[in-house]
Amino acid sequence: MAKLTIAQALNQALEAALREDDAVVVLGEDVGKDGGVFRITDGLFDKFGGERVIDTPLAESGIVGTSVGLAMAGMKPVAEIQFFGFIYETMDQIASQAARVRFRSLGRYGAPMVIRAPFGGGVKAPEIHSDSLEALFTHTPGIKVVTPSNPYDAKGLLLSAIDDPDPVLFLEPMRLYRAFRDEVPEEAYRVPLGKASVVRQGTDVTLIGWGPSMALILAAADELVAQYDISPEVIDLRTLTPLDEETIVASVQKTQHAVVVHEAVRTSGFGAELAAVIQEKAFLYLEAPVLRVTGYDTPYPMTMFEDLWLPDTSQVITAALASVRF
């Protein structure tokens, strides 16, 4: 065991995958000699060479389009998109090609590929760098959407994503890349896709989040206990699609209150889907409406305003109190 950051855990996962399977290749802008914009691929070029850790031109559509072809030909490409806001350039390749290969070919072909992208705000990045666009892809059948919030899950989920026979969009919370360290096994291991984690047991309200929102949810949970004598149960979804509805519903049936937290804009955000699932499957247990703490329905703001735009701990606490005291 070693205490690693999320960035280090992801690097370990990529190295393990490259060692385990010759079909795995890593490709993207500056992932080779430079180690990627966040140094997630640091050192891999020296260990595995330029035929397996491939620097590409600045063309996101080309990176993902090439990955689709490689995957259909039997390789397991791991493509890096430098920032999630650049994903718009790849929409045709992801939604029209990668996500449809198995369906279109009646199961004869798959696209075992991973698209890695940092996302979320709080790092004062320029425009189109901090957007949370996960709902665009949870609305796209045929692709899994996965996002870790801690080093242990980061390594295990990425290895499971690389193993998966279908395309996986792997979203990495860049604000948390080096925010803290956790114990991570040195050997390779897997965290299953499609299974949420109950990271804190509670009885009064269920707080649901994923990726970058988990840090503020856990901070809010501590304060709810210390200052308000409220016992929150905290769920880290880890995988958005396929969604672990069973864990969510069981928790809400127990606490009878639910608050969903995400950085993405409010309208048609994934929180709305969660609210619908809870309404359909746990309505008779609810003592209050499902509440959402989200970003605003505007483009992500300039850096000087992002602290005003992002959800914060006080908003989560206020929503939890409103739900419990409804």
Disulfide bonds with the S-S distance in Angstrom:
none
